[in-house]
Every structure is written in C-alpha cells, then in structure tokens.
Amino acid sequence: MGMDRVFNSPWTRKHDDPRTAHIPKAPIIGYPKSLPELIELCRNRPPDRRLKAAGSHWALSQAAVSDDTFIETNDPRNAHVAMAQTLHNVIPGCLNSGFLKSKHVAEQRGRRTYLFHVEAGKRIYQLYAEMDQLIDVGDSTTLAGVMNHRFNDPGYGGPWAFHTLGSAGAQTVVGALSTGTHGGDWDRPPLADAVMALHLVTDGGKHYWIERVNGDAPPLTDDFLMSLQFRGEELGGPDNFEIIRDNNVLNAVLVSAGRFGVIYSVVLIAVPQYALHERRRLSDWQDIKQQIKDPEGELYTDPPGVQHAPSRFLQIAVCLTPHDGFHLNRVGITRRWEVPLTAAVPGHAERVGNIVGFDPRTQSPLFTNAGTTHAYTPDPDHPGQAKAPSMLEQACADKSFLKGVIEESIHEIENFVKSNGAVVSVGIATVAAAGGAGLLLLIPALFLILAVLAAILDAFDDDTRLGEAMEDIKNKLLAPDDPNPLRRAAGVFTWQLIANKAFSSQQGNEDFDAISYAVMDSHDYLDVSCNVNVDSVEVFFDAFDDKVIAFVDALIAYETMQEFRGKAFVGYASLRFSARSGALIGMQKFDRTCSVEVACLRDVSGSQELVDYAVALARNPNMNAILHWGQRNDYERPEVERIFGDSVLEPGGNLGFWREALARVTDNGRLDGFSSEFTRRTGLEVVTPRIGTFGVEPSTVPLGGTVAVTWDCARNPSGTKLRLEISSPSGVVVPAAAIPMAGSHEFRADQAGTYRVTLVATLSADDGSGERTDLQTDTVTAH
C-alpha cells in the first residue's frame, strides 16, 4: 500500500482565519507512514517541485510553508496515519555497550536520565502521557529492561518527564524543537537541547543518523548494529545511509526552519517525573520592570518562607491596555518551583487519564484526556481537584465570548452612576486615575455608555468569534468621531474596565501543586474560536539589557496612542525566560534570555497594527533583538547575517557553521529540494561556491603544445557561475568563453615561460547584498 497523497487541496495553519485557506490549492500534500515511504518521497522529487515538512501546523511563520509540496508527519485533520510511533529499534536495540555502561551512572542535575526515541509526528501531549507510564523492567525490548537485565538495576522503570516544555502540548515534538520553542524555565535551555540524536532524510532520499558528541564519552550507538538496521535495500542500500557524530551538524539541524530535510525521528533525554508548585500574583509593570535586570532580585529568588526547591520559572504577562488614568499596566507574575512528587499530587487524571486502547492513526496508546481537555486549574474549595471550566474556557469551546465580563462591567457602572459616584467597585477604582474627581464628571456619559453595553449584549451571536465580538465592542466604545469629549472619555474608560477585568480574571492570584505536564501545558484543547485568526511575534533579548524594558514600554505607549484614535490591541504580551541554547541559530543566544511574545486577535482593528509595530521595532539594529523562527518573522538575509554571523565582510560565526553543515548534506547546495521562499529570503541557504575537481595537464609542455584544463563544480547552488582565466607569461589574461559547471578547455602554450590557469566560482546574493567566490590556480610551463 503506497503513501497517501492529495492534490490541489487547501492547506492552512491552526491560527489562520478558518474561513480562508492560507494556500487554497497546494499542488501536493503527502502523508508518509514510515521511513521507507519518506525516503522514497524525497528520492523521487521532480526537479520542479520543492518539499517542506509539516507537523501540527502551529507555526505562524512562513518558515512552515512550502513552495508547493507538503510532507505531513501528523495530519491535523486526523484523516491520515501519522508518523508518531515511539521506537525501540535504536533505543535500546542499537545502543553502544560502552554508552550503556556510562549511562548506568549518568546524571543530569543530580538525577539519572532516560532516553525516548520517537517519530517526528509524535505530539508533545502524547509523549508526556507515555513518559508518565511505568515501564515494565522485565521487558528487554525497552531501555529499562536492558538496564535491569544487564546491570541488575530496576530503577529505570519511570515515570519520566520532559525537562522543560512550552505552554502548549499540541505541537509535534519535532515541530516544537526545530523552531526553538521554549517555556519560561530561566535556569535551563529549550527543548531542542534535550536531543541526543536525530534521523534526517534529505533531498535525494539519503538519510543520516546525527549524534551529539560528549567529549571522550562512548558514542550513543554501535556502528555495526546501526548498519544492520538502516542499510537495507528498502532504505536505499548501504551507500544511502551515513552516521555523523558532530555537534555542529546536530546543532545546525535542530533549529533549521526545515531547510535540511525531514527529521524522521529524535532521541530525547527525559528526567524523572516531578511535580511543580505554581504561584501567580498581580502587580503593575511600572513597579516591577526594573527587577528584571537583577539576577539576585525577587523575580528569580525564593520569597521568604518558601520550602520548595529553588525557583526555576518566570513569566510576566503584561496588559497593554492601561489603567489608573493611563499611568499603570497590570501584570501577572507566574513563578514555579519543584515540589515532592506524591500520589496525592493532581493533574494526571485531568490531563492524561487512562489508556483506553491503541490508536492505529498515531500508532500509539490512546489516553482518555491527553489533548482533549481544558487547561488544568485547581479548585481552591476542593484541594487536589480541578476547577470547573472558566467562563472564558466555556466561551471559547462553544464559540461564544465574554458575556460575563460585559455583564459584570454593566453592573459596576450602574451602581456607580446610580449612587452618583458613592459606590466605587474594585474594577472601577483600578481603571480610574487616583483622586477620582475627573471620574465624577463622566457620570452622565457613563449613563449613555450603559445603553451601548446593553445593546451589545442583546446583539450577541453565539457563532461570532471572540475577536469579531471584541471588534464590535471596541468600535462602539472607542468612537474617535464622537463630538462629545466626555462620551469619548467614558468609552475609553469602559473599554479599559472590560480589558483589565478580563486580564485580571485570567492572571489573578493563584497557588497550586500539580504534576509537571499539567502545570507546563496550559493549552485549552477545547478552544475552537478564541485562538484563530491570530498573529504573533516573539522577540528575544539579553534579559539584563535595558532594551527589554524599553521594548515593552514602547508597546504600552503605542497602545495608549491607539485608544485615543479608536483602535485597540486585543491579545497579550508575555515575557518568558530561558537559558542559552546550543542550537547554532537558536534565538536563545544569551545566558539568560528574555523573550517578549506579542500575540493578537486580528479581527480587532489596532491589534495587527501593534504587532506590526512590534516587528518593526524588533528589526531595528539598535534593539539587538532576535525574532522567533516559528512566529511572525520578516527577516531579510542581511539581518540574519548580522545577528548570527557569516556576512560577506565578516564570514564565519554560528550561521557560517550552520551553512557548512547544510553544505555537507546537500552537495554544497545543489540538492535544493527543501529550499523555500522563506529560507531564500532569510539567507538560510548555502551561499559560498566551491571548486570541486580542477586539473591542468601536463605541468610542462613544449612550446606550442596543447594544455588541457578540466573541472567539475556541479555540486554547487543554483546560480553559481564559473570563470576560467588564463594568464600568459607576458602577463596578458585571456578569459575563456562562458563555461559550464563541469567540462574541459584546451589552449596552446605559444609563449615560453609559465602560464597561470585560474578557475573562479562566483555566487551572488539575490538581494544584491554581495557575492562570494572560491578559486583555484595551477601552473604550466612552456619551453
């Protein structure tokens, strides 16, 4: 049974407008089910087709978009079989005996570790559910069984966990790590750095096993066993497979925007399962922003009386809509600590549940609650139990929206108006400027605003998206053409009341313990209307650089200006922190990196404008910022070279190592099947031509004799040009006519002396940013 394919079918991303396909007719979408099918697909690529791997379609960047042909590792529509198995053929089947012995005593942060080998289509929630199961140490097909049988150590039976995660488990594991996805664990690097090895299939169908090297430690796998496993004819034969043990190559492929090929599988380091305590507190940006720069400050250290393990996580969610008369902005500060894992720690039942069978589509165990529930939220009235879905969660699940917030705002304004300003709710007091005299002037106008809010409630349509509803509310409240300045002021005040009330309801004070994944994966899997038609940019800084604060302050100032012009941002800005990544073009370039994510609902006018402003500000060279590869990324090649190195004037740097690794598996760019509009625009391509073979024969000739020049430079990027220069003993340079990438040329040596023959290969950047060359020279003497 061959690989499934569909032709001229719509292709879209999760966060796009669901009513309009991002690509109305993708020429080919392929659904390989196995490594042989994937190799065959890459081997038989027509010359006019380019390929791109796709996972869960979560990326907002053009990096995830193919020029024409998509390779789906896990169909988001759940109609085709996914490459989502947990594999045992290499782990433990091909492990090096020396590594096994060293693995027996290996530790990470004082704890032993484990290895999971999974196909690219495995979703994060599926893998953390599997990690959380006990492994039968009597089963010798598992690593736990091997450690028990060979070393009499039954301590590898789990359960296990990811060392860190982003906030959404619906992404595929490979999709998340290959764009640099991260969480907020400031003391550890992102998910990509947990990869010990990966299996890559490249253009032309050749496949590579690429391993991390750890000093003088034994290699992960055994060459002979790997040869038996992967050099069979069904995988292209002995010459179609290669093992690479090189950290630069691994760290290049890890974050690569899909340019290297399709990552078929990865080997990940897991740590023993653990529990987390999460604490969230409301504050104001203006009060805490300077603390970000202090590594010994309150944001990174344990508060008095805390008995947990050291602090490890920091997130600062910022409400860009101001309060207190435009002077302050609310923030929700979330921190986490590890706590002892006990049977009483909740989260497993709510986020994973029980195994109820085997899913033939994902080729994995099927769990009742993995990827099927709201985010875990504790019930303060019933410790250890989850709270019922919030109003917002219910709204997103049934395509309604914030009726409750609007109704509560109406109630607070009514009490304030009817009492002539005597009854001031917490929400109104928060939004109003200190003093309140100016607020009393708004009472007549607020009375009119009540009628507007009542009309909005009457017109609610349950089929309207959240963003569309907020656009309607915004237009009615932020009416810049209203000739009455008090009515305009009352509308702005009410908008800020609603925005801050919604923000506080989601970022309010909270304390709870839960199993690791229930805390880290905060995605609501029942949301069908709130996280659509979204745009998002994420910008990375040195956490201790003043530019972090300047960037957020600029976003706040922009939003304040918008609200006076009838526009507004609906979304969130969130700061998260992580350690430096080893990935060559990973965004986490600093020992403590701060990322500022700005995400919006595009249905609301003003939201897209603010994200556009954030992108433009981040691209300013004075900001020294880096854009996320998997989110909005408008980079051009010179910017990428400035940030990661390897410009024409200053070659080398991390991007130079990245390009060298790409050259190694693509015949120096000749195999361009995984090139795309995005990789060409951003310079994620081989840019330096190479002279292949070059010869001048004979080295000496009699006067008038014939000299033959031969060359083969076919292994080069498209657009490479060759020039042959022949310099006679008299110094005259005679360039040969235009020459092909491989060929020969003859000339007569009719002058006595030495001839210099030079072959020059040139590759010019499409954007005119420079040209790179390689050359070789040989000589021949005539006498």
C-alpha positions, 0 to 999 in steps of 0.5 A: 500500500503506497503513501497517501497523497492529495492534490490541489487541496487547501492547506492552512495553519491552526491560527489562520482565519478558518474561513480562508485557506492560507494556500487554497490549492497546494499542488501536493500534500503527502502523508508518509507512514514510515521511513521507507515511504519518506525516503522514497518521497524525497528520492523521487522529487521532480526537479520542479517541485520543492518539499517542506515538512509539516507537523501540527501546523502551529507555526505562524511563520512562513518558515512552515510553508512550502513552495508547493509540496507538503510532507505531513508527519501528523495530519491535523485533520486526523484523516491520515496515519501519522508518523508518531510511533515511539521506537525501540529499534535504536533505543535500546536495540542499537545502543553502544555497550560502552554508552550503556555502561556510562549511562548506568551512572549518568546524571543530569542535575543530580538525577539519572536520565532516560532516553525516548526515541520517537517519530517526528509526528509524535505530539508533545501531549502524547509523549508526556502521557507515555513518559508518565507510564511505568515501564515494565523492567522485565521487558528487554525490548525497552531501555529499562529492561536492558538496564535491569537485565544487564546491570541488575538495576530496576530503577529505570522503570519511570515515570519520566518527564520532559525537562522543560516544555512550552505552554502548549502540548499540541505541537509535534515534538519535532515541530516544537524543537526545530523552531526553538520553542521554549517555556519560561524555565530561566535556569535551563535551555529549550527543548531542542537541547534535550536531543541526543540524536536525530534521523534526517532524510534529505533531498535525494532520499539519503538519510543520516543518523546525527549524534551529539558528541560528549567529549571522550564519552562512548558514542550513543550507538554501535556502528555495526548494529546501526548498519544492520538496521538502516542499510537495507535495500528498502532504505536505499542500500548501504551507500544511502545511509551515513552516521555523523557524530558532530555537534555542529551538524546536530546543532545546525539541524535542530533549529533549521526552519526545515531547510535540511530535510525531514527529521524522521525521528529524535532521541530525547533525554527525559528526567524523572517525573516531578511535580511543580508548585505554581504561584501567580500574583498581580502587580503593575509593570511600572513597579516591577520592570526594573527587577528584571535586570537583577539576577539576585532580585525577587523575580528569580529568588525564593520569597521568604518562607518558601520550602520548595526547591529553588525557583526555576520559572518566570513569566510576566504577562503584561496588559497593554491596555492601561489603567489608573488614568493611563499611568499603570499596566497590570501584570501577572507574575507566574513563578514555579518551583519543584515540589515532592512528587506524591500520589496525592499530587493532581493533574494526571487524571485531568490531563492524561487519564487512562489508556483506553486502547491503541490508536492505529492513526498515531500508532500509539496508546490512546489516553482518555484526556491527553489533548482533549481537555481544558487547561488544568486549574485547581479548585481552591474549595476542593484541594487536589481537584480541578476547577470547573471550566472558566467562563472564558474556557466555556466561551471559547469551546462553544464559540461564544465570548465574554458575556460575563465580563460585559455583564459584570462591567454593566453592573459596576457602572450602574451602581456607580452612576446610580449612587452618583459616584458613592459606590466605587467597585474594585474594577472601577477604582483600578481603571480610574486615575487616583483622586477620582474627581475627573471620574465624577464628571463622566457620570452622565456619559457613563449613563449613555455608555450603559445603553451601548453595553446593553445593546451589545449584549442583546446583539450577541451571536453565539457563532461570532468569534471572540475577536469579531465580538471584541471588534464590535465592542471596541468600535462602539466604545472607542468612537474617535468621531464622537463630538462629545469629549466626555462620551469619548472619555467614558468609552475609553474608560469602559473599554479599559474596565472590560480589558483589565477585568478580563486580564485580571480574571485570567492572571489573578492570584493563584497557588497550586501543586500539580504534576509537571505536564499539567502545570507546563501545558496550559493549552485549552484543547477545547478552544475552537474560536478564541485562538484563530485568526491570530498573529504573533511575534516573539522577540528575544533579548539579553534579559539584563539589557535595558532594551527589554524594558524599553521594548515593552514600554514602547508597546504600552505607549503605542497602545495608549496612542491607539485608544485615543484614535479608536483602535485597540490591541486585543491579545497579550504580551508575555515575557518568558525566560530561558537559558542559552541554547546550543542550537547554532541559530537558536534565538536563545543566544544569551545566558539568560534570555528574555523573550517578549511574545506579542500575540493578537486577535486580528479581527480587532482593528489596532491589534495587527497594527501593534504587532506590526509595530512590534516587528518593526521595532524588533528589526531595528539594529539598535534593539539587538533583538532576535525574532522567533523562527516559528512566529511572525518573522520578516527577516531579510538575509542581511539581518540574519547575517548580522545577528548570527554571523557569516556576512560577506565582510565578516564570514564565519560565526554560528550561521557560517557553521550552520551553512557548512553543515547544510553544505555537507548534506546537500552537495554544497547546495545543489540538492535544493529540494527543501529550499523555500521562499522563506529560507531564500529570503532569510539567507538560510541557504548555502551561499559560498561556491566551491571548486570541486575537481580542477586539473591542468595537464601536463605541468610542462609542455613544449612550446606550442603544445596543447594544455588541457584544463578540466573541472567539475563544480556541479555540486554547487547552488543554483546560480553559481557561475564559473570563470576560467582565466588564463594568464600568459607569461607576458602577463596578458589574461585571456578569459575563456568563453562562458563555461559550464559547471563541469567540462574541459578547455584546451589552449596552446602554450605559444609563449615560453615561460609559465602560464597561470590557469585560474578557475573562479566560482562566483555566487551572488546574493539575490538581494544584491547584498554581495557575492562570494567566490572560491578559486583555484590556480595551477601552473604550466610551463612552456619551453 
